[in-house]
Amino acid sequence: MSLSSAIGSAIGGLNASQAGLDIVSRNIANANTPGYTSKTLQVQNVIAGGVGIGVQVLAATRNVDTFLQQQLNSESATTQQLNVYSNFLGQLVQTFGTPDSNSSVAASVTALETNMQAVATTPDDSAARQTLLNSASNLASQLNSMSSQIQGLRSQAESNIATAVGQANTALQSIAKLNSQIAQGSAAGQSVADLQDIRDTAVATLSQLMGVKTLTHSDGTIAVFTTGGQLLLDKSPVTLSFDQHTNMDASSSYSTDPSQRTVGTITLQNGNSAIDLIASGAIRSGSIAGYVAMRDQVLPQAQSQLDELAAKLALSLSTDTVQGTAASASSGTGTGFNVDASSFVAGNTTGATGTSINFTYTDGAGTHNVSVVPVSDPSLLPLPNSASGSGNSTLGVYVDPNATASAQMASIASAIQTTYPGLAVSNPSGNTLQILDDGTGTARVNSATATVVENASTMNNGVGTGLSLFVDGSGQKTFTGALGNPPQTLGFAARIQVNSLVQADSTNLVVYQTNPQTAIGDDTRPNDLLNRLTDSTRTYSATTGIGSAGTPYAGSIDAFARQIVSYQSTQAGNASSNYTTQKVVSDSLQSTMDSATGVNIDNEMSNLIVLQNAYSANARVIDTVKNLFDVLLSIGR
């Protein structure tokens, strides 16, 4: 090797040492920078004519475990989703109260029962009656406030989705820009490690919002997909949009049919095509998935629990049963019952769940309980069994609201007869419905009744001891649980109020008939109302999450109130526990990732010593060659 070659190699060594020192200094400076990965100097031997002539500095690289990185992004997305659950359910449980709280909705129901007991004990005590009305008003106001808070949380979720979609668009634009810079830098042989770090940070941010997976191309660029498989970015990013709705109430709901949807949805716009990401199930994790679940599933279920509690509370107090009377066929051997449905037919043909004709019969297959619910809107048919709210088999019957009472009864009789051919059903006169067996011995009718809802303006008609203590809205509308679109139960918790007629005259809590006049000291009505609250068993809709469609929850009003408080408390506790556990997983992965790719100060200091020695050695080579050149030049002087 010539002295000139030695100088060239030494200079190359100096340059390599300088480049290494630069990388070490940047590594140390960024040791605590989030997302920064340790960079490594890449060098190679320069060959000329089959002989090494020095060293060449290549682009700095980083060592990243892409599988671990994908796993970290996936777990982080789940962590963010569970964090949303924990935060929202934590706020929701404050609304419902805890099982041991005196301010929970269950405690308010118990207070109503306690004050009803006081009135039943001393019905002539006006102070006791007023205390009962105050507790009823407090319960109604609490249900109103709780409903408002639930819808406020839904509005918050809607707003958070809008914010998160904007952040996702920003992250996608950033990734696309970095993709372009990385492709250009790679083609020019430049180091793109720092750009890759920034891109990874943007991908991690996007994943926390909506959960994504990436695919790396040969030019160093990446394609981004949702965990549901929807392409978000390849050469260029898609645009996400969200049509936020600012007004939210119990009727606001998501639908895949845009004409039926009354909340916002996330639309992916790619050229001329538009895809509803919520409808397609593309977003399965991340904070956006959490917000969508809160808005469309968890919080509506909580609203359903309140609405069901309010509905059953109102109906339990206002519903009366008209007992059937024994009857037999005018000819033949059929026996059964006549039901006076005069109170049932008038004004009760709107599919009111508190209004039904109920009968039981026994045949070779066992005993059957049937509830017949009239509807004036045929589009509601067929009704599910849950429509009657009784746990019985439900038969929905269309009744023309403009027809005479007799014609309405004839329609009901015909429908029952068609559905249950083993019975003999007729309308012998007026509002009487007759349900008999057919006299062949194949079936036996055990009972028949009509269930009616006392009108909000009817205080003492003598039909029964029921009382419309709670009404629907400031218009004092009778609550019957009428079906329709929307059903009357939907959002009822936000509208429930105490009947103003009862507030104006508390004796209505006691007086239930005028002929003969109920004595003010009569405890019949308050005792019956107390029994309806504490002992009577009612069946609750499976949409509340308490029970199931096959085995719906049945119990008293008080028991159901305690069930929903316990349910929300358990849900909040589970959400907090799940988030805590999941955060440990993602934090552990992050720690592993940091250890594998982050800056190790001890290693960098060792590298610094090595580079310092290499620099000194290369400088010594140059100094030695200089001295040798000086010797050569001194010859011949």
C-alpha positions in Angstrom: 0.0 0.0 0.0 1.3 3.4 -0.9 1.5 6.3 1.6 -1.2 8.1 -0.4 -3.5 5.1 0.0 -2.8 5.0 3.7 -3.8 8.7 4.0 -7.0 8.0 2.0 -7.9 5.1 4.2 -7.1 7.1 7.4 -9.2 10.0 6.2 -12.1 7.6 5.5 -11.6 6.3 9.0 -11.7 9.8 10.4 -15.0 10.5 8.5 -16.5 7.2 9.7 -15.5 8.1 13.3 -17.0 11.6 12.9 -20.2 10.1 11.5 -20.3 7.7 14.4 -19.8 10.5 16.9 -22.6 12.4 15.3 -25.0 9.5 15.6 -23.9 8.8 19.2 -24.5 12.5 20.1 -27.9 12.4 18.5 -28.8 9.2 20.3 -27.8 10.6 23.7 -29.6 13.9 23.1 -32.8 12.0 22.2 -32.6 9.4 24.9 -35.8 10.6 26.4 -37.6 11.7 23.3 -40.9 9.7 22.8 -40.8 7.5 19.7 -37.1 8.0 19.0 -35.3 4.8 18.2 -31.5 4.2 18.6 -29.6 4.7 15.3 -26.7 2.6 14.2 -23.8 3.7 11.9 -23.5 1.5 8.8 -20.1 1.3 7.1 -18.6 -1.0 4.5 -15.1 -1.8 3.1 -14.4 0.0 -0.2 -12.9 -2.3 -2.8 -10.9 -1.2 -5.9 -9.2 -3.7 -8.1 -10.0 -6.4 -5.6 -8.1 -4.5 -2.9 -9.6 -2.6 0.0 -8.8 1.0 -0.2 -10.7 2.4 2.8 -14.1 2.6 4.4 -17.4 4.1 3.2 -20.1 5.5 5.5 -23.7 4.3 4.6 -27.0 5.6 5.7 -27.7 5.2 9.4 -30.3 2.5 10.3 -32.5 1.5 13.2 -33.3 -1.9 14.6 -37.1 -2.2 15.1 -39.1 -5.4 15.7 -42.0 -4.8 13.4 -44.0 -7.7 14.9 -43.6 -6.3 18.4 -44.5 -2.9 17.0 -47.7 -4.2 15.5 -48.6 -6.0 18.7 -48.0 -2.8 20.7 -50.3 -0.8 18.4 -53.0 -3.4 18.7 -52.9 -3.6 22.5 -52.7 0.2 22.7 -55.9 0.5 20.6 -57.7 -1.9 23.0 -56.4 0.0 26.0 -57.8 3.3 24.6 -61.1 1.6 23.9 -61.3 0.3 27.5 -60.2 3.7 28.8 -63.3 5.2 27.1 -65.5 2.5 28.7 -64.0 3.1 32.1 -64.4 6.9 31.9 -68.0 6.9 30.7 -69.2 4.1 32.9 -67.6 5.8 35.8 -69.7 8.9 35.1 -72.8 6.8 34.5 -72.5 5.0 37.9 -72.5 8.4 39.5 -75.8 9.1 37.8 -77.4 5.8 39.0 -75.8 5.7 42.4 -74.3 2.7 44.1 -76.3 -0.1 45.9 -75.4 1.3 49.3 -76.1 4.9 48.4 -79.0 6.9 49.8 -79.1 9.0 46.7 -79.5 6.2 44.2 -82.7 5.8 42.1 -83.4 2.6 44.0 -83.3 4.5 47.3 -85.8 7.0 45.9 -88.1 4.1 45.0 -87.7 2.8 48.5 -88.6 6.2 49.9 -91.7 6.3 47.8 -92.7 2.9 49.2 -92.0 4.0 52.8 -94.2 7.1 52.4 -96.9 5.1 50.7 -96.8 2.8 53.8 -97.3 5.9 56.0 -100.4 6.9 54.0 -101.8 3.4 54.1 -101.3 3.5 57.9 -103.0 6.9 58.3 -104.8 7.7 55.1 -106.6 10.7 56.8 -103.3 12.4 57.6 -102.8 15.2 55.0 -99.2 15.7 56.0 -98.4 12.0 55.2 -100.2 12.4 51.9 -98.2 15.5 51.0 -94.9 13.8 52.0 -95.8 10.9 49.6 -96.5 13.4 46.8 -93.1 15.1 47.5 -91.3 11.8 47.3 -93.1 11.0 44.0 -92.1 14.4 42.6 -88.5 13.8 43.8 -88.4 10.4 42.1 -89.9 11.8 38.8 -87.4 14.7 38.9 -84.5 12.3 39.5 -85.6 10.1 36.5 -85.8 13.3 34.4 -82.3 14.4 35.5 -80.8 11.0 35.0 -82.2 10.7 31.5 -80.8 14.2 30.8 -77.3 13.2 32.0 -77.4 10.0 29.9 -78.2 12.0 26.8 -75.5 14.5 27.8 -73.0 11.6 27.9 -74.2 10.5 24.4 -73.7 14.0 23.1 -70.2 14.0 24.6 -69.5 10.8 22.8 -70.8 12.2 19.6 -68.5 15.3 20.0 -65.5 13.1 20.9 -66.1 11.0 17.7 -66.0 14.2 15.6 -62.7 15.3 17.3 -61.1 11.9 16.9 -62.1 11.7 13.2 -60.3 15.1 12.7 -57.2 13.8 14.5 -57.3 10.6 12.3 -57.4 12.7 9.1 -54.4 14.7 10.4 -52.5 11.5 11.2 -53.2 10.0 7.7 -52.0 13.2 6.0 -48.9 13.1 8.0 -48.2 9.4 7.2 -48.8 10.1 3.5 -46.3 13.0 3.5 -43.7 11.0 5.4 -44.2 8.1 3.0 -43.3 10.4 0.1 -40.2 11.7 1.9 -39.0 8.2 2.9 -39.4 6.9 -0.6 -37.4 9.8 -2.0 -34.7 9.5 0.7 -34.3 5.8 0.2 -34.0 6.2 -3.5 -31.2 8.7 -3.0 -29.4 6.5 -0.5 -30.0 8.8 2.4 -30.9 7.8 6.0 -34.6 7.8 6.5 -34.5 6.3 10.1 -35.6 9.6 11.7 -38.5 9.9 9.2 -39.5 6.4 10.0 -39.6 7.2 13.7 -41.9 10.1 13.1 -44.1 8.0 10.8 -44.3 5.2 13.5 -45.5 7.8 16.0 -48.2 8.9 13.6 -49.3 5.3 13.0 -49.4 4.7 16.8 -51.5 7.8 17.2 -53.9 6.6 14.5 -54.1 3.1 16.0 -55.1 4.5 19.4 -57.9 6.3 17.6 -59.3 3.5 15.5 -57.0 0.5 15.5 -54.9 -0.1 12.3 -52.5 -2.5 10.7 -49.7 -1.7 8.2 -48.1 -3.3 5.3 -44.6 -2.2 4.2 -43.7 -1.9 0.5 -40.3 -2.5 -1.1 -39.7 1.3 -1.4 -40.1 1.8 2.3 -43.6 3.2 2.2 -46.5 1.7 4.1 -50.2 1.0 3.4 -52.6 1.4 6.3 -55.7 -0.6 7.0 -58.3 -0.6 9.7 -58.4 -3.8 11.8 -61.6 -4.5 10.0 -59.7 -4.6 6.7 -60.7 -1.2 5.2 -57.8 0.5 3.3 -57.1 4.0 4.7 -53.9 4.8 2.9 -51.7 3.5 0.2 -50.2 6.0 -2.2 -52.6 8.7 -1.0 -54.8 8.8 2.1 -58.6 8.6 2.1 -60.7 11.3 3.7 -62.8 10.6 6.7 -65.8 12.7 7.6 -68.3 12.7 10.4 -71.8 14.4 10.2 -72.0 15.4 13.9 -75.5 15.9 15.4 -75.7 18.4 18.1 -79.1 17.6 19.5 -79.4 14.2 21.3 -82.4 12.6 23.0 -83.6 9.1 23.7 -85.0 8.7 20.2 -81.6 9.6 18.6 -80.2 6.4 17.2 -77.9 4.9 14.6 -79.2 3.1 11.5 -77.6 1.8 8.4 -80.5 3.5 6.6 -79.4 7.1 6.2 -83.1 8.3 6.2 -83.6 6.6 9.7 -80.3 7.6 11.2 -80.4 10.5 13.7 -76.8 10.4 14.9 -73.5 10.9 13.1 -71.6 8.3 11.2 -68.0 8.1 9.9 -67.8 8.1 6.1 -64.7 7.1 4.2 -64.5 9.1 0.9 -62.2 7.6 -1.7 -62.7 9.2 -5.0 -66.3 8.8 -6.0 -67.0 6.0 -3.5 -68.3 6.5 0.0 -68.3 3.8 2.7 -70.0 4.0 6.1 -67.3 2.7 8.4 -69.7 2.0 11.3 -72.1 0.0 9.1 -69.2 -2.0 7.6 -67.8 -2.8 11.0 -64.4 -1.5 9.9 -63.5 0.2 13.3 -63.2 -2.5 15.9 -60.9 -0.9 18.5 -59.4 2.4 19.6 -61.1 5.3 21.3 -63.5 5.9 18.3 -64.9 2.3 18.7 -65.3 3.0 22.4 -67.2 6.3 21.8 -69.5 4.6 19.2 -70.3 1.7 21.6 -71.1 4.2 24.3 -73.3 6.3 22.1 -75.2 3.5 20.3 -75.2 0.6 22.8 -74.2 1.1 26.4 -75.9 4.5 27.1 -79.1 3.6 25.2 -79.3 0.5 27.3 -79.0 2.6 30.4 -81.7 4.9 29.1 -83.8 1.8 28.4 -83.4 0.7 32.0 -84.7 4.1 33.2 -87.5 4.1 30.7 -88.6 0.6 31.7 -88.4 1.5 35.4 -90.5 4.7 34.8 -93.0 2.8 32.6 -93.5 -0.1 35.0 -93.7 2.4 37.9 -96.5 4.3 36.2 -98.4 1.2 34.9 -98.1 -0.7 38.2 -100.1 2.1 39.9 -102.6 2.9 37.1 -103.5 -0.6 35.8 -106.7 -2.3 37.0 -107.9 -5.8 36.3 -111.5 -6.5 35.3 -112.3 -10.0 36.3 -114.2 -12.2 33.9 -117.4 -14.0 35.0 -118.2 -17.6 34.5 -120.1 -18.3 31.3 -121.3 -21.2 29.2 -122.4 -21.7 25.6 -126.1 -21.0 24.9 -126.0 -24.3 23.1 -123.6 -27.1 23.6 -121.3 -27.9 26.6 -118.6 -25.2 26.2 -117.7 -23.3 29.4 -115.4 -20.4 30.1 -115.7 -16.7 30.9 -117.3 -13.4 29.8 -115.1 -10.4 30.0 -116.5 -6.8 30.2 -114.1 -4.9 28.0 -116.0 -1.6 28.0 -113.1 0.2 29.7 -110.7 -1.8 27.6 -112.0 -0.8 24.2 -112.6 2.9 24.6 -109.4 4.8 23.7 -107.2 1.7 24.2 -106.6 0.5 20.6 -103.2 2.0 20.1 -101.2 -1.0 21.2 -101.0 0.0 24.8 -98.9 -2.5 26.7 -100.8 -1.7 29.9 -104.0 -2.7 28.1 -104.8 -6.3 27.3 -107.2 -9.2 27.4 -105.7 -12.0 29.3 -106.8 -15.6 29.4 -105.4 -19.0 30.3 -106.3 -22.4 29.0 -105.2 -25.9 29.3 -104.9 -28.5 26.6 -102.9 -31.7 25.9 -99.7 -29.6 25.7 -100.1 -28.0 29.1 -101.3 -24.6 30.4 -101.0 -21.5 28.2 -101.1 -17.8 29.2 -102.1 -15.4 26.5 -102.3 -11.6 26.4 -104.2 -10.0 23.5 -103.1 -6.5 22.7 -105.1 -4.3 20.2 -103.2 -2.0 17.9 -104.5 0.7 15.5 -101.3 0.5 13.3 -101.1 -2.8 11.4 -97.4 -2.2 10.6 -96.7 -3.0 14.3 -97.8 -6.6 13.8 -96.9 -9.2 14.7 -96.0 -8.2 18.2 -93.2 -9.9 20.1 -94.2 -11.7 23.3 -92.5 -8.9 25.3 -95.0 -6.3 24.0 -97.6 -7.2 26.6 -95.1 -6.7 29.4 -96.7 -9.7 31.2 -94.4 -12.5 30.2 -97.3 -14.2 28.5 -97.6 -15.2 24.8 -98.8 -12.1 23.1 -101.3 -11.8 20.3 -101.4 -8.4 18.5 -104.8 -7.7 16.9 -105.5 -4.8 14.5 -108.5 -2.8 15.6 -109.9 0.0 13.4 -109.9 3.0 15.7 -112.8 4.5 13.7 -115.1 1.5 14.1 -117.8 1.1 16.7 -117.0 -0.5 20.0 -119.0 -3.6 19.0 -117.1 -3.9 15.7 -113.8 -3.5 17.5 -114.8 -6.3 19.9 -115.9 -8.5 16.9 -112.4 -8.0 15.4 -110.7 -9.1 18.5 -113.0 -12.1 18.9 -112.3 -13.2 15.3 -108.6 -12.9 15.7 -108.5 -14.9 18.9 -110.7 -17.6 17.4 -108.5 -17.9 14.3 -105.3 -18.1 16.3 -106.7 -20.6 18.9 -109.2 -22.8 17.0 -109.5 -25.1 20.0 -111.5 -22.4 21.7 -114.9 -20.8 21.1 -114.6 -17.0 21.1 -117.4 -14.6 20.3 -118.8 -11.2 21.0 -122.3 -12.0 22.2 -123.2 -8.4 22.9 -121.8 -4.9 23.2 -118.4 -4.8 24.8 -118.6 -8.4 26.1 -116.0 -10.9 24.9 -116.8 -14.5 25.5 -114.0 -17.1 25.7 -115.1 -20.7 26.0 -113.7 -24.1 25.3 -115.3 -25.8 22.3 -117.1 -28.4 24.3 -115.0 -31.3 23.0 -112.8 -31.8 26.0 -109.6 -31.0 24.1 -109.1 -27.7 26.0 -110.3 -26.0 29.2 -110.5 -22.2 29.8 -109.2 -21.5 33.3 -109.6 -17.7 33.5 -110.1 -14.5 31.6 -109.6 -10.9 32.5 -109.3 -7.4 31.0 -106.4 -5.2 32.0 -107.1 -1.4 31.7 -105.1 1.7 32.4 -106.9 4.4 34.5 -107.1 7.6 32.6 -105.0 10.5 34.0 -108.1 12.6 34.6 -110.1 9.7 36.3 -109.5 9.7 40.0 -112.5 7.8 41.4 -114.5 6.0 38.7 -114.9 2.9 40.9 -113.5 0.5 38.2 -110.6 -0.3 40.5 -108.3 1.2 43.0 -105.6 2.0 40.4 -104.4 5.6 40.1 -102.5 7.4 37.4 -100.1 9.0 39.9 -97.5 9.4 37.2 -98.3 10.9 33.8 -96.5 11.5 30.5 -95.1 15.1 30.2 -96.4 18.5 31.1 -99.5 17.8 29.0 -100.6 15.3 31.7 -101.0 12.5 29.1 -102.1 9.1 30.3 -99.2 6.7 30.1 -100.3 3.4 28.6 -97.0 2.2 27.2 -98.5 2.6 23.7 -96.6 1.0 20.9 -95.7 2.8 17.7 -92.9 4.7 16.1 -91.6 5.8 18.5 -93.2 3.8 21.3 -94.4 5.8 24.3 -92.0 4.1 26.6 -89.0 5.5 24.7 -87.6 8.4 26.6 -90.5 8.3 29.2 -88.0 8.7 32.0 -87.2 12.2 30.7 -90.9 13.1 30.6 -92.5 11.4 33.7 -94.3 13.7 36.0 -96.6 13.5 38.9 -100.3 13.9 38.0 -101.2 17.6 38.7 -104.8 16.6 39.7 -103.4 14.5 42.5 -101.0 17.2 43.5 -103.8 19.7 43.7 -106.0 17.3 45.9 -104.1 14.7 47.8 -107.3 13.0 48.9 -107.3 11.4 45.5 -104.6 9.1 47.0 -107.4 7.6 49.1 -110.8 8.2 47.4 -111.4 5.7 44.6 -115.1 5.9 44.1 -118.0 8.3 44.6 -120.9 5.9 44.8 -120.7 5.1 47.6 -118.2 7.8 48.5 -114.9 6.5 49.8 -114.3 7.6 53.4 -111.1 9.7 53.8 -109.9 7.2 56.4 -110.3 4.2 54.0 -107.0 2.5 53.5 -108.1 0.3 50.5 -106.4 2.3 47.7 -103.1 3.2 49.4 -102.7 -0.4 50.7 -103.4 -1.7 47.2 -100.9 0.8 45.6 -98.3 -0.2 48.2 -98.8 -3.8 47.3 -98.3 -3.0 43.6 -95.0 -1.3 44.4 -93.5 -3.9 46.8 -95.1 -7.3 46.1 -96.6 -7.5 42.7 -94.4 -9.1 40.1 -94.0 -7.6 36.7 -92.0 -8.7 33.7 -89.3 -6.4 32.3 -88.0 -5.9 28.8 -84.9 -7.8 27.8 -83.6 -4.6 26.1 -82.6 -3.4 29.6 -79.9 -6.0 29.8 -81.6 -7.4 33.0 -82.7 -10.9 32.1 -82.9 -12.2 28.5 -85.5 -12.5 25.8 -86.0 -16.2 26.7 -86.0 -15.6 30.5 -87.0 -12.0 31.1 -86.5 -10.6 34.6 -89.6 -10.6 36.7 -90.0 -8.9 40.1 -91.3 -5.9 42.0 -90.7 -2.3 41.1 -88.4 -2.0 44.1 -86.4 -5.1 43.1 -86.0 -4.0 39.5 -84.7 -0.6 40.7 -82.1 -2.3 42.8 -81.2 -4.6 39.9 -80.4 -1.7 37.6 -78.4 0.1 40.2 -76.4 -3.0 40.9 -76.0 -3.7 37.2 -74.5 -0.3 36.5 -72.2 -0.5 39.5 -71.0 -3.9 38.4 -70.5 -2.7 34.8 -68.4 0.3 36.0 -66.3 -1.8 38.3 -65.6 -4.3 35.5 -64.8 -1.6 33.1 -62.3 0.0 35.5 -60.7 -3.4 36.3 -60.5 -4.4 32.6 -58.8 -1.1 31.7 -56.3 -1.4 34.6 -55.4 -5.0 33.5 -55.1 -4.0 29.8 -53.0 -1.0 30.6 -50.5 -3.3 32.4 -50.3 -5.3 29.2 -49.7 -2.3 26.9 -47.3 -0.7 29.3 -45.3 -3.9 29.5 -45.2 -4.1 25.7 -44.1 -0.4 25.6 -41.4 -1.1 28.1 -40.2 -4.1 26.0 -40.3 -2.0 22.9 -38.3 0.8 24.5 -35.7 -1.6 25.8 -35.3 -3.2 22.3 -35.3 0.0 20.3 -34.6 2.9 22.6 -31.3 4.5 23.5 -29.1 2.7 26.0 -26.9 5.4 27.6 -24.3 2.9 28.8 -24.0 1.4 25.3 -23.7 4.8 23.8 -20.9 5.8 26.2 -19.0 2.6 25.3 -19.5 3.4 21.6 -18.2 6.9 22.3 -14.9 5.5 23.8 -14.5 3.1 20.8 -15.1 6.0 18.3 -12.7 8.2 20.3 -10.0 5.6 20.1 -10.7 5.0 16.4 -10.5 8.7 15.7 -7.2 9.0 17.6 -5.8 5.9 15.8 -6.7 7.3 12.3 -5.3 10.7 13.2 -2.1 8.9 14.4 -1.9 7.1 11.0 -2.1 10.5 9.2 0.5 12.0 11.5 2.8 9.0 10.9 2.4 9.2 7.1 3.1 13.0 7.3 6.3 12.3 9.1 7.3 9.7 6.5 6.6 12.2 3.7 8.8 14.8 5.6 11.6 12.2 5.6 11.3 11.6 1.9 11.3 15.3 1.2 14.4 15.9 3.3 16.4 13.4 1.2 18.6 15.2 -1.2 18.6 18.5 0.5 
